[in-house]
Amino acid sequence: MAKAGAGGLTPLRVRAVRAFLEAAGYTAVPGKHKHLKFRHPARPPVLLPLQPQTMLSFSAARQIGAALGYPDAQAFVAAVLTKEQPPAARDA
């Protein structure tokens, strides 16, 4: 039996995460990709699946949350659900 949340899905749709990323200053990179790539001038790039109606996987939520500065995936999911602003970008 797998750990809780190890390979499941989050309650987030890709559409909601895209809107959250765009509000956080990310822009979509044009091109032919299997995933939609987002870039930010001060943060790491992020990849999202192309289908906006699909649910976001837990591992994708963990990676996106880490790129935005959240301590774990649950904090990222809660922030997207409440439309909270991400932590301030760290100066490089």
mmCIF file as gemmi writes it, N, C-alpha and C atoms, coordinates in Angstrom:
data_model
loop_
_atom_site.group_PDB
_atom_site.id
_atom_site.type_symbol
_atom_site.label_atom_id
_atom_site.label_alt_id
_atom_site.label_comp_id
_atom_site.label_asym_id
_atom_site.label_entity_id
_atom_site.label_seq_id
_atom_site.pdbx_PDB_ins_code
_atom_site.Cartn_x
_atom_site.Cartn_y
_atom_site.Cartn_z
_atom_site.occupancy
_atom_site.B_iso_or_equiv
_atom_site.pdbx_formal_charge
_atom_site.auth_seq_id
_atom_site.auth_asym_id
_atom_site.pdbx_PDB_model_num
ATOM 1 N N . MET Axp A 1 ? 0.836 -1.183 0 1 0 ? 1 A 1
ATOM 2 C CA . MET Axp A 1 ? 0 0 0 1 0 ? 1 A 1
ATOM 3 C C . MET Axp A 1 ? 0.878 1.242 0 1 0 ? 1 A 1
ATOM 4 N N . ALA Axp A 2 ? 0.563 2.189 -0.85 1 0 ? 2 A 1
ATOM 5 C CA . ALA Axp A 2 ? 1.355 3.412 -0.988 1 0 ? 2 A 1
ATOM 6 C C . ALA Axp A 2 ? 1.046 4.387 0.137 1 0 ? 2 A 1
ATOM 7 N N . LYS Axp A 3 ? 2.003 5.262 0.384 1 0 ? 3 A 1
ATOM 8 C CA . LYS Axp A 3 ? 1.781 6.314 1.373 1 0 ? 3 A 1
ATOM 9 C C . LYS Axp A 3 ? 0.657 7.227 0.91 1 0 ? 3 A 1
ATOM 10 N N . ALA Axp A 4 ? -0.025 7.825 1.849 1 0 ? 4 A 1
ATOM 11 C CA . ALA Axp A 4 ? -1.106 8.76 1.501 1 0 ? 4 A 1
ATOM 12 C C . ALA Axp A 4 ? -0.547 9.945 0.748 1 0 ? 4 A 1
ATOM 13 N N . GLY Axp A 5 ? -1.078 10.201 -0.431 1 0 ? 5 A 1
ATOM 14 C CA . GLY Axp A 5 ? -0.659 11.349 -1.218 1 0 ? 5 A 1
ATOM 15 C C . GLY Axp A 5 ? 0.603 11.126 -2.027 1 0 ? 5 A 1
ATOM 16 N N . ALA Axp A 6 ? 1.176 9.935 -1.981 1 0 ? 6 A 1
ATOM 17 C CA . ALA Axp A 6 ? 2.439 9.694 -2.672 1 0 ? 6 A 1
ATOM 18 C C . ALA Axp A 6 ? 2.284 9.708 -4.18 1 0 ? 6 A 1
ATOM 19 N N . GLY Axp A 7 ? 1.185 9.223 -4.701 1 0 ? 7 A 1
ATOM 20 C CA . GLY Axp A 7 ? 1.036 9.181 -6.148 1 0 ? 7 A 1
ATOM 21 C C . GLY Axp A 7 ? -0.356 9.54 -6.605 1 0 ? 7 A 1
ATOM 22 N N . GLY Axp A 8 ? -1.115 10.172 -5.76 1 0 ? 8 A 1
ATOM 23 C CA . GLY Axp A 8 ? -2.494 10.483 -6.089 1 0 ? 8 A 1
ATOM 24 C C . GLY Axp A 8 ? -2.656 11.808 -6.806 1 0 ? 8 A 1
ATOM 25 N N . LEU Axp A 9 ? -3.882 12.241 -6.822 1 0 ? 9 A 1
ATOM 26 C CA . LEU Axp A 9 ? -4.214 13.508 -7.465 1 0 ? 9 A 1
ATOM 27 C C . LEU Axp A 9 ? -4.614 14.532 -6.415 1 0 ? 9 A 1
ATOM 28 N N . THR Axp A 10 ? -4.386 15.77 -6.727 1 0 ? 10 A 1
ATOM 29 C CA . THR Axp A 10 ? -4.796 16.867 -5.855 1 0 ? 10 A 1
ATOM 30 C C . THR Axp A 10 ? -6.198 17.304 -6.264 1 0 ? 10 A 1
ATOM 31 N N . PRO Axp A 11 ? -6.874 18.108 -5.444 1 0 ? 11 A 1
ATOM 32 C CA . PRO Axp A 11 ? -8.191 18.616 -5.837 1 0 ? 11 A 1
ATOM 33 C C . PRO Axp A 11 ? -8.108 19.805 -6.796 1 0 ? 11 A 1
ATOM 34 N N . LEU Axp A 12 ? -6.954 20.01 -7.421 1 0 ? 12 A 1
ATOM 35 C CA . LEU Axp A 12 ? -6.748 21.168 -8.293 1 0 ? 12 A 1
ATOM 36 C C . LEU Axp A 12 ? -6.844 20.781 -9.758 1 0 ? 12 A 1
ATOM 37 N N . ARG Axp A 13 ? -7.539 21.595 -10.522 1 0 ? 13 A 1
ATOM 38 C CA . ARG Axp A 13 ? -7.541 21.43 -11.97 1 0 ? 13 A 1
ATOM 39 C C . ARG Axp A 13 ? -6.374 22.236 -12.536 1 0 ? 13 A 1
ATOM 40 N N . VAL Axp A 14 ? -5.864 21.771 -13.665 1 0 ? 14 A 1
ATOM 41 C CA . VAL Axp A 14 ? -4.748 22.454 -14.318 1 0 ? 14 A 1
ATOM 42 C C . VAL Axp A 14 ? -5.138 23.89 -14.656 1 0 ? 14 A 1
ATOM 43 N N . ARG Axp A 15 ? -6.379 24.114 -15.011 1 0 ? 15 A 1
ATOM 44 C CA . ARG Axp A 15 ? -6.872 25.456 -15.352 1 0 ? 15 A 1
ATOM 45 C C . ARG Axp A 15 ? -6.695 26.423 -14.179 1 0 ? 15 A 1
ATOM 46 N N . ALA Axp A 16 ? -7.008 25.967 -12.97 1 0 ? 16 A 1
ATOM 47 C CA . ALA Axp A 16 ? -6.886 26.823 -11.784 1 0 ? 16 A 1
ATOM 48 C C . ALA Axp A 16 ? -5.423 27.115 -11.468 1 0 ? 16 A 1
ATOM 49 N N . VAL Axp A 17 ? -4.559 26.118 -11.647 1 0 ? 17 A 1
ATOM 50 C CA . VAL Axp A 17 ? -3.134 26.314 -11.381 1 0 ? 17 A 1
ATOM 51 C C . VAL Axp A 17 ? -2.536 27.281 -12.404 1 0 ? 17 A 1
ATOM 52 N N . ARG Axp A 18 ? -2.976 27.178 -13.655 1 0 ? 18 A 1
ATOM 53 C CA . ARG Axp A 18 ? -2.481 28.108 -14.674 1 0 ? 18 A 1
ATOM 54 C C . ARG Axp A 18 ? -2.855 29.545 -14.317 1 0 ? 18 A 1
ATOM 55 N N . ALA Axp A 19 ? -4.091 29.766 -13.913 1 0 ? 19 A 1
ATOM 56 C CA . ALA Axp A 19 ? -4.517 31.112 -13.521 1 0 ? 19 A 1
ATOM 57 C C . ALA Axp A 19 ? -3.708 31.605 -12.322 1 0 ? 19 A 1
ATOM 58 N N . PHE Axp A 20 ? -3.422 30.709 -11.384 1 0 ? 20 A 1
ATOM 59 C CA . PHE Axp A 20 ? -2.63 31.063 -10.205 1 0 ? 20 A 1
ATOM 60 C C . PHE Axp A 20 ? -1.211 31.456 -10.619 1 0 ? 20 A 1
ATOM 61 N N . LEU Axp A 21 ? -0.613 30.683 -11.523 1 0 ? 21 A 1
ATOM 62 C CA . LEU Axp A 21 ? 0.745 30.99 -11.982 1 0 ? 21 A 1
ATOM 63 C C . LEU Axp A 21 ? 0.794 32.319 -12.73 1 0 ? 21 A 1
ATOM 64 N N . GLU Axp A 22 ? -0.196 32.566 -13.57 1 0 ? 22 A 1
ATOM 65 C CA . GLU Axp A 22 ? -0.222 33.827 -14.311 1 0 ? 22 A 1
ATOM 66 C C . GLU Axp A 22 ? -0.387 35.018 -13.37 1 0 ? 22 A 1
ATOM 67 N N . ALA Axp A 23 ? -1.178 34.849 -12.312 1 0 ? 23 A 1
ATOM 68 C CA . ALA Axp A 23 ? -1.336 35.914 -11.325 1 0 ? 23 A 1
ATOM 69 C C . ALA Axp A 23 ? -0.048 36.133 -10.532 1 0 ? 23 A 1
ATOM 70 N N . ALA Axp A 24 ? 0.784 35.089 -10.442 1 0 ? 24 A 1
ATOM 71 C CA . ALA Axp A 24 ? 2.051 35.184 -9.713 1 0 ? 24 A 1
ATOM 72 C C . ALA Axp A 24 ? 3.178 35.726 -10.579 1 0 ? 24 A 1
ATOM 73 N N . GLY Axp A 25 ? 2.883 36.065 -11.846 1 0 ? 25 A 1
ATOM 74 C CA . GLY Axp A 25 ? 3.891 36.664 -12.704 1 0 ? 25 A 1
ATOM 75 C C . GLY Axp A 25 ? 4.524 35.729 -13.713 1 0 ? 25 A 1
ATOM 76 N N . TYR Axp A 26 ? 4.063 34.487 -13.798 1 0 ? 26 A 1
ATOM 77 C CA . TYR Axp A 26 ? 4.582 33.543 -14.79 1 0 ? 26 A 1
ATOM 78 C C . TYR Axp A 26 ? 3.95 33.817 -16.149 1 0 ? 26 A 1
ATOM 79 N N . THR Axp A 27 ? 4.705 33.58 -17.216 1 0 ? 27 A 1
ATOM 80 C CA . THR Axp A 27 ? 4.184 33.709 -18.574 1 0 ? 27 A 1
ATOM 81 C C . THR Axp A 27 ? 4.422 32.406 -19.32 1 0 ? 27 A 1
ATOM 82 N N . ALA Axp A 28 ? 3.477 32.042 -20.181 1 0 ? 28 A 1
ATOM 83 C CA . ALA Axp A 28 ? 3.583 30.819 -20.966 1 0 ? 28 A 1
ATOM 84 C C . ALA Axp A 28 ? 4.593 31.01 -22.085 1 0 ? 28 A 1
ATOM 85 N N . VAL Axp A 29 ? 5.405 29.985 -22.308 1 0 ? 29 A 1
ATOM 86 C CA . VAL Axp A 29 ? 6.405 30.012 -23.366 1 0 ? 29 A 1
ATOM 87 C C . VAL Axp A 29 ? 5.782 29.382 -24.61 1 0 ? 29 A 1
ATOM 88 N N . PRO Axp A 30 ? 5.749 30.11 -25.738 1 0 ? 30 A 1
ATOM 89 C CA . PRO Axp A 30 ? 5.163 29.525 -26.944 1 0 ? 30 A 1
ATOM 90 C C . PRO Axp A 30 ? 6.066 28.435 -27.512 1 0 ? 30 A 1
ATOM 91 N N . GLY Axp A 31 ? 5.437 27.491 -28.186 1 0 ? 31 A 1
ATOM 92 C CA . GLY Axp A 31 ? 6.196 26.423 -28.817 1 0 ? 31 A 1
ATOM 93 C C . GLY Axp A 31 ? 5.411 25.134 -28.813 1 0 ? 31 A 1
ATOM 94 N N . LYS Axp A 32 ? 6.004 24.113 -29.419 1 0 ? 32 A 1
ATOM 95 C CA . LYS Axp A 32 ? 5.364 22.803 -29.48 1 0 ? 32 A 1
ATOM 96 C C . LYS Axp A 32 ? 5.952 21.94 -28.379 1 0 ? 32 A 1
ATOM 97 N N . HIS Axp A 33 ? 5.173 21.736 -27.352 1 0 ? 33 A 1
ATOM 98 C CA . HIS Axp A 33 ? 5.616 20.965 -26.203 1 0 ? 33 A 1
ATOM 99 C C . HIS Axp A 33 ? 4.532 19.961 -25.83 1 0 ? 33 A 1
ATOM 100 N N . LYS Axp A 34 ? 4.918 18.934 -25.093 1 0 ? 34 A 1
ATOM 101 C CA . LYS Axp A 34 ? 3.93 18.017 -24.545 1 0 ? 34 A 1
ATOM 102 C C . LYS Axp A 34 ? 3.285 18.621 -23.303 1 0 ? 34 A 1
ATOM 103 N N . HIS Axp A 35 ? 3.989 19.563 -22.688 1 0 ? 35 A 1
ATOM 104 C CA . HIS Axp A 35 ? 3.485 20.281 -21.53 1 0 ? 35 A 1
ATOM 105 C C . HIS Axp A 35 ? 3.574 21.77 -21.824 1 0 ? 35 A 1
ATOM 106 N N . LEU Axp A 36 ? 2.827 22.55 -21.084 1 0 ? 36 A 1
ATOM 107 C CA . LEU Axp A 36 ? 2.881 24 -21.214 1 0 ? 36 A 1
ATOM 108 C C . LEU Axp A 36 ? 3.938 24.514 -20.25 1 0 ? 36 A 1
ATOM 109 N N . LYS Axp A 37 ? 4.922 25.233 -20.767 1 0 ? 37 A 1
ATOM 110 C CA . LYS Axp A 37 ? 6.032 25.717 -19.962 1 0 ? 37 A 1
ATOM 111 C C . LYS Axp A 37 ? 5.794 27.166 -19.571 1 0 ? 37 A 1
ATOM 112 N N . PHE Axp A 38 ? 6.004 27.449 -18.292 1 0 ? 38 A 1
ATOM 113 C CA . PHE Axp A 38 ? 5.852 28.801 -17.76 1 0 ? 38 A 1
ATOM 114 C C . PHE Axp A 38 ? 7.195 29.28 -17.235 1 0 ? 38 A 1
ATOM 115 N N . ARG Axp A 39 ? 7.504 30.55 -17.493 1 0 ? 39 A 1
ATOM 116 C CA . ARG Axp A 39 ? 8.744 31.155 -17.01 1 0 ? 39 A 1
ATOM 117 C C . ARG Axp A 39 ? 8.435 32.38 -16.167 1 0 ? 39 A 1
ATOM 118 N N . HIS Axp A 40 ? 9.323 32.614 -15.215 1 0 ? 40 A 1
ATOM 119 C CA . HIS Axp A 40 ? 9.256 33.777 -14.333 1 0 ? 40 A 1
ATOM 120 C C . HIS Axp A 40 ? 10.67 34.332 -14.252 1 0 ? 40 A 1
ATOM 121 N N . PRO Axp A 41 ? 10.836 35.666 -14.229 1 0 ? 41 A 1
ATOM 122 C CA . PRO Axp A 41 ? 12.188 36.228 -14.205 1 0 ? 41 A 1
ATOM 123 C C . PRO Axp A 41 ? 12.993 35.885 -12.948 1 0 ? 41 A 1
ATOM 124 N N . ALA Axp A 42 ? 12.354 35.615 -11.821 1 0 ? 42 A 1
ATOM 125 C CA . ALA Axp A 42 ? 13.081 35.39 -10.573 1 0 ? 42 A 1
ATOM 126 C C . ALA Axp A 42 ? 12.885 34 -9.975 1 0 ? 42 A 1
ATOM 127 N N . ARG Axp A 43 ? 12.091 33.151 -10.637 1 0 ? 43 A 1
ATOM 128 C CA . ARG Axp A 43 ? 11.803 31.826 -10.092 1 0 ? 43 A 1
ATOM 129 C C . ARG Axp A 43 ? 12.1 30.752 -11.129 1 0 ? 43 A 1
ATOM 130 N N . PRO Axp A 44 ? 12.198 29.496 -10.677 1 0 ? 44 A 1
ATOM 131 C CA . PRO Axp A 44 ? 12.435 28.399 -11.633 1 0 ? 44 A 1
ATOM 132 C C . PRO Axp A 44 ? 11.251 28.213 -12.575 1 0 ? 44 A 1
ATOM 133 N N . PRO Axp A 45 ? 11.494 27.661 -13.779 1 0 ? 45 A 1
ATOM 134 C CA . PRO Axp A 45 ? 10.391 27.386 -14.714 1 0 ? 45 A 1
ATOM 135 C C . PRO Axp A 45 ? 9.495 26.275 -14.189 1 0 ? 45 A 1
ATOM 136 N N . VAL Axp A 46 ? 8.257 26.256 -14.68 1 0 ? 46 A 1
ATOM 137 C CA . VAL Axp A 46 ? 7.243 25.298 -14.247 1 0 ? 46 A 1
ATOM 138 C C . VAL Axp A 46 ? 6.588 24.682 -15.485 1 0 ? 46 A 1
ATOM 139 N N . LEU Axp A 47 ? 6.273 23.39 -15.414 1 0 ? 47 A 1
ATOM 140 C CA . LEU Axp A 47 ? 5.568 22.697 -16.495 1 0 ? 47 A 1
ATOM 141 C C . LEU Axp A 47 ? 4.18 22.275 -16.032 1 0 ? 47 A 1
ATOM 142 N N . LEU Axp A 48 ? 3.192 22.448 -16.911 1 0 ? 48 A 1
ATOM 143 C CA . LEU Axp A 48 ? 1.823 21.999 -16.65 1 0 ? 48 A 1
ATOM 144 C C . LEU Axp A 48 ? 1.356 21.14 -17.819 1 0 ? 48 A 1
ATOM 145 N N . PRO Axp A 49 ? 0.493 20.16 -17.56 1 0 ? 49 A 1
ATOM 146 C CA . PRO Axp A 49 ? -0.089 19.396 -18.668 1 0 ? 49 A 1
ATOM 147 C C . PRO Axp A 49 ? -0.914 20.304 -19.58 1 0 ? 49 A 1
ATOM 148 N N . LEU Axp A 50 ? -1.053 19.906 -20.834 1 0 ? 50 A 1
ATOM 149 C CA . LEU Axp A 50 ? -1.79 20.726 -21.797 1 0 ? 50 A 1
ATOM 150 C C . LEU Axp A 50 ? -3.304 20.702 -21.581 1 0 ? 50 A 1
ATOM 151 N N . GLN Axp A 51 ? -3.844 19.624 -21.035 1 0 ? 51 A 1
ATOM 152 C CA . GLN Axp A 51 ? -5.29 19.509 -20.866 1 0 ? 51 A 1
ATOM 153 C C . GLN Axp A 51 ? -5.744 20.283 -19.628 1 0 ? 51 A 1
ATOM 154 N N . PRO Axp A 52 ? -6.466 21.4 -19.818 1 0 ? 52 A 1
ATOM 155 C CA . PRO Axp A 52 ? -6.851 22.232 -18.667 1 0 ? 52 A 1
ATOM 156 C C . PRO Axp A 52 ? -7.904 21.608 -17.76 1 0 ? 52 A 1
ATOM 157 N N . GLN Axp A 53 ? -8.629 20.609 -18.24 1 0 ? 53 A 1
ATOM 158 C CA . GLN Axp A 53 ? -9.692 20.011 -17.431 1 0 ? 53 A 1
ATOM 159 C C . GLN Axp A 53 ? -9.18 18.895 -16.525 1 0 ? 53 A 1
ATOM 160 N N . THR Axp A 54 ? -7.927 18.445 -16.713 1 0 ? 54 A 1
ATOM 161 C CA . THR Axp A 54 ? -7.405 17.352 -15.899 1 0 ? 54 A 1
ATOM 162 C C . THR Axp A 54 ? -7.021 17.832 -14.509 1 0 ? 54 A 1
ATOM 163 N N . MET Axp A 55 ? -6.925 16.873 -13.611 1 0 ? 55 A 1
ATOM 164 C CA . MET Axp A 55 ? -6.518 17.167 -12.242 1 0 ? 55 A 1
ATOM 165 C C . MET Axp A 55 ? -4.998 17.133 -12.161 1 0 ? 55 A 1
ATOM 166 N N . LEU Axp A 56 ? -4.439 17.954 -11.309 1 0 ? 56 A 1
ATOM 167 C CA . LEU Axp A 56 ? -2.995 18.032 -11.137 1 0 ? 56 A 1
ATOM 168 C C . LEU Axp A 56 ? -2.529 16.899 -10.236 1 0 ? 56 A 1
ATOM 169 N N . SER Axp A 57 ? -1.448 16.24 -10.618 1 0 ? 57 A 1
ATOM 170 C CA . SER Axp A 57 ? -0.919 15.148 -9.798 1 0 ? 57 A 1
ATOM 171 C C . SER Axp A 57 ? -0.222 15.711 -8.561 1 0 ? 57 A 1
ATOM 172 N N . PHE Axp A 58 ? -0.077 14.842 -7.562 1 0 ? 58 A 1
ATOM 173 C CA . PHE Axp A 58 ? 0.566 15.253 -6.32 1 0 ? 58 A 1
ATOM 174 C C . PHE Axp A 58 ? 2.033 15.603 -6.552 1 0 ? 58 A 1
ATOM 175 N N . SER Axp A 59 ? 2.714 14.822 -7.398 1 0 ? 59 A 1
ATOM 176 C CA . SER Axp A 59 ? 4.133 15.114 -7.652 1 0 ? 59 A 1
ATOM 177 C C . SER Axp A 59 ? 4.297 16.439 -8.39 1 0 ? 59 A 1
ATOM 178 N N . ALA Axp A 60 ? 3.395 16.757 -9.313 1 0 ? 60 A 1
ATOM 179 C CA . ALA Axp A 60 ? 3.454 18.045 -10.006 1 0 ? 60 A 1
ATOM 180 C C . ALA Axp A 60 ? 3.184 19.187 -9.029 1 0 ? 60 A 1
ATOM 181 N N . ALA Axp A 61 ? 2.24 18.999 -8.122 1 0 ? 61 A 1
ATOM 182 C CA . ALA Axp A 61 ? 1.95 20.022 -7.113 1 0 ? 61 A 1
ATOM 183 C C . ALA Axp A 61 ? 3.163 20.243 -6.213 1 0 ? 61 A 1
ATOM 184 N N . ARG Axp A 62 ? 3.864 19.173 -5.873 1 0 ? 62 A 1
ATOM 185 C CA . ARG Axp A 62 ? 5.061 19.286 -5.041 1 0 ? 62 A 1
ATOM 186 C C . ARG Axp A 62 ? 6.147 20.083 -5.764 1 0 ? 62 A 1
ATOM 187 N N . GLN Axp A 63 ? 6.355 19.795 -7.052 1 0 ? 63 A 1
ATOM 188 C CA . GLN Axp A 63 ? 7.39 20.493 -7.818 1 0 ? 63 A 1
ATOM 189 C C . GLN Axp A 63 ? 7.036 21.97 -8.034 1 0 ? 63 A 1
ATOM 190 N N . ILE Axp A 64 ? 5.791 22.254 -8.368 1 0 ? 64 A 1
ATOM 191 C CA . ILE Axp A 64 ? 5.379 23.642 -8.581 1 0 ? 64 A 1
ATOM 192 C C . ILE Axp A 64 ? 5.427 24.415 -7.265 1 0 ? 64 A 1
ATOM 193 N N . GLY Axp A 65 ? 4.968 23.781 -6.194 1 0 ? 65 A 1
ATOM 194 C CA . GLY Axp A 65 ? 5.027 24.424 -4.881 1 0 ? 65 A 1
ATOM 195 C C . GLY Axp A 65 ? 6.448 24.766 -4.469 1 0 ? 65 A 1
ATOM 196 N N . ALA Axp A 66 ? 7.392 23.866 -4.75 1 0 ? 66 A 1
ATOM 197 C CA . ALA Axp A 66 ? 8.795 24.127 -4.426 1 0 ? 66 A 1
ATOM 198 C C . ALA Axp A 66 ? 9.332 25.288 -5.256 1 0 ? 66 A 1
ATOM 199 N N . ALA Axp A 67 ? 8.943 25.365 -6.522 1 0 ? 67 A 1
ATOM 200 C CA . ALA Axp A 67 ? 9.394 26.464 -7.38 1 0 ? 67 A 1
ATOM 201 C C . ALA Axp A 67 ? 8.852 27.805 -6.898 1 0 ? 67 A 1
ATOM 202 N N . LEU Axp A 68 ? 7.677 27.789 -6.309 1 0 ? 68 A 1
ATOM 203 C CA . LEU Axp A 68 ? 7.066 29.024 -5.82 1 0 ? 68 A 1
ATOM 204 C C . LEU Axp A 68 ? 7.47 29.361 -4.383 1 0 ? 68 A 1
ATOM 205 N N . GLY Axp A 69 ? 8.173 28.441 -3.699 1 0 ? 69 A 1
ATOM 206 C CA . GLY Axp A 69 ? 8.644 28.713 -2.354 1 0 ? 69 A 1
ATOM 207 C C . GLY Axp A 69 ? 7.771 28.184 -1.237 1 0 ? 69 A 1
ATOM 208 N N . TYR Axp A 70 ? 6.855 27.277 -1.526 1 0 ? 70 A 1
ATOM 209 C CA . TYR Axp A 70 ? 6.015 26.684 -0.481 1 0 ? 70 A 1
ATOM 210 C C . TYR Axp A 70 ? 6.765 25.532 0.179 1 0 ? 70 A 1
ATOM 211 N N . PRO Axp A 71 ? 6.547 25.301 1.479 1 0 ? 71 A 1
ATOM 212 C CA . PRO Axp A 71 ? 7.28 24.244 2.175 1 0 ? 71 A 1
ATOM 213 C C . PRO Axp A 71 ? 6.885 22.828 1.739 1 0 ? 71 A 1
ATOM 214 N N . ASP Axp A 72 ? 5.643 22.641 1.321 1 0 ? 72 A 1
ATOM 215 C CA . ASP Axp A 72 ? 5.197 21.319 0.873 1 0 ? 72 A 1
ATOM 216 C C . ASP Axp A 72 ? 4.005 21.455 -0.074 1 0 ? 72 A 1
ATOM 217 N N . ALA Axp A 73 ? 3.572 20.327 -0.621 1 0 ? 73 A 1
ATOM 218 C CA . ALA Axp A 73 ? 2.489 20.344 -1.604 1 0 ? 73 A 1
ATOM 219 C C . ALA Axp A 73 ? 1.162 20.767 -0.98 1 0 ? 73 A 1
ATOM 220 N N . GLN Axp A 74 ? 0.915 20.392 0.268 1 0 ? 74 A 1
ATOM 221 C CA . GLN Axp A 74 ? -0.35 20.757 0.909 1 0 ? 74 A 1
ATOM 222 C C . GLN Axp A 74 ? -0.479 22.271 1.046 1 0 ? 74 A 1
ATOM 223 N N . ALA Axp A 75 ? 0.625 22.945 1.362 1 0 ? 75 A 1
ATOM 224 C CA . ALA Axp A 75 ? 0.586 24.405 1.476 1 0 ? 75 A 1
ATOM 225 C C . ALA Axp A 75 ? 0.293 25.039 0.12 1 0 ? 75 A 1
ATOM 226 N N . PHE Axp A 76 ? 0.877 24.478 -0.942 1 0 ? 76 A 1
ATOM 227 C CA . PHE Axp A 76 ? 0.62 24.987 -2.292 1 0 ? 76 A 1
ATOM 228 C C . PHE Axp A 76 ? -0.839 24.783 -2.678 1 0 ? 76 A 1
ATOM 229 N N . VAL Axp A 77 ? -1.379 23.596 -2.437 1 0 ? 77 A 1
ATOM 230 C CA . VAL Axp A 77 ? -2.779 23.307 -2.764 1 0 ? 77 A 1
ATOM 231 C C . VAL Axp A 77 ? -3.711 24.252 -2.014 1 0 ? 77 A 1
ATOM 232 N N . ALA Axp A 78 ? -3.445 24.46 -0.72 1 0 ? 78 A 1
ATOM 233 C CA . ALA Axp A 78 ? -4.279 25.371 0.08 1 0 ? 78 A 1
ATOM 234 C C . ALA Axp A 78 ? -4.202 26.79 -0.465 1 0 ? 78 A 1
ATOM 235 N N . ALA Axp A 79 ? -3.023 27.22 -0.899 1 0 ? 79 A 1
ATOM 236 C CA . ALA Axp A 79 ? -2.86 28.574 -1.434 1 0 ? 79 A 1
ATOM 237 C C . ALA Axp A 79 ? -3.635 28.752 -2.731 1 0 ? 79 A 1
ATOM 238 N N . VAL Axp A 80 ? -3.601 27.748 -3.598 1 0 ? 80 A 1
ATOM 239 C CA . VAL Axp A 80 ? -4.341 27.845 -4.86 1 0 ? 80 A 1
ATOM 240 C C . VAL Axp A 80 ? -5.839 27.853 -4.595 1 0 ? 80 A 1
ATOM 241 N N . LEU Axp A 81 ? -6.299 27.011 -3.68 1 0 ? 81 A 1
ATOM 242 C CA . LEU Axp A 81 ? -7.735 26.944 -3.379 1 0 ? 81 A 1
ATOM 243 C C . LEU Axp A 81 ? -8.248 28.245 -2.767 1 0 ? 81 A 1
ATOM 244 N N . THR Axp A 82 ? -7.413 28.933 -1.981 1 0 ? 82 A 1
ATOM 245 C CA . THR Axp A 82 ? -7.838 30.187 -1.356 1 0 ? 82 A 1
ATOM 246 C C . THR Axp A 82 ? -7.403 31.41 -2.154 1 0 ? 82 A 1
ATOM 247 N N . LYS Axp A 83 ? -6.699 31.173 -3.29 1 0 ? 83 A 1
ATOM 248 C CA . LYS Axp A 83 ? -6.209 32.25 -4.164 1 0 ? 83 A 1
ATOM 249 C C . LYS Axp A 83 ? -5.276 33.198 -3.418 1 0 ? 83 A 1
ATOM 250 N N . GLU Axp A 84 ? -4.445 32.621 -2.556 1 0 ? 84 A 1
ATOM 251 C CA . GLU Axp A 84 ? -3.455 33.377 -1.778 1 0 ? 84 A 1
ATOM 252 C C . GLU Axp A 84 ? -2.235 33.645 -2.645 1 0 ? 84 A 1
ATOM 253 N N . GLN Axp A 85 ? -1.592 34.771 -2.461 1 0 ? 85 A 1
ATOM 254 C CA . GLN Axp A 85 ? -0.392 35.108 -3.218 1 0 ? 85 A 1
ATOM 255 C C . GLN Axp A 85 ? 0.772 34.218 -2.771 1 0 ? 85 A 1
ATOM 256 N N . PRO Axp A 86 ? 1.65 33.818 -3.723 1 0 ? 86 A 1
ATOM 257 C CA . PRO Axp A 86 ? 2.81 33 -3.343 1 0 ? 86 A 1
ATOM 258 C C . PRO Axp A 86 ? 3.812 33.809 -2.547 1 0 ? 86 A 1
ATOM 259 N N . PRO Axp A 87 ? 4.707 33.121 -1.812 1 0 ? 87 A 1
ATOM 260 C CA . PRO Axp A 87 ? 5.742 33.836 -1.064 1 0 ? 87 A 1
ATOM 261 C C . PRO Axp A 87 ? 6.581 34.694 -2.004 1 0 ? 87 A 1
ATOM 262 N N . ALA Axp A 88 ? 7.171 35.753 -1.481 1 0 ? 88 A 1
ATOM 263 C CA . ALA Axp A 88 ? 7.99 36.651 -2.294 1 0 ? 88 A 1
ATOM 264 C C . ALA Axp A 88 ? 9.168 35.885 -2.88 1 0 ? 88 A 1
ATOM 265 N N . ALA Axp A 89 ? 9.532 36.238 -4.106 1 0 ? 89 A 1
ATOM 266 C CA . ALA Axp A 89 ? 10.658 35.586 -4.775 1 0 ? 89 A 1
ATOM 267 C C . ALA Axp A 89 ? 11.945 35.919 -4.044 1 0 ? 89 A 1
ATOM 268 N N . ARG Axp A 90 ? 12.797 34.894 -3.919 1 0 ? 90 A 1
ATOM 269 C CA . ARG Axp A 90 ? 14.087 35.104 -3.269 1 0 ? 90 A 1
ATOM 270 C C . ARG Axp A 90 ? 15.024 35.822 -4.231 1 0 ? 90 A 1
ATOM 271 N N . ASP Axp A 91 ? 15.831 36.719 -3.69 1 0 ? 91 A 1
ATOM 272 C CA . ASP Axp A 91 ? 16.822 37.41 -4.522 1 0 ? 91 A 1
ATOM 273 C C . ASP Axp A 91 ? 17.982 36.462 -4.804 1 0 ? 91 A 1
ATOM 274 N N . ALA Axp A 92 ? 18.365 36.39 -6.089 1 0 ? 92 A 1
ATOM 275 C CA . ALA Axp A 92 ? 19.443 35.472 -6.459 1 0 ? 92 A 1
ATOM 276 C C . ALA Axp A 92 ? 20.786 36.145 -6.37 1 0 ? 92 A 1
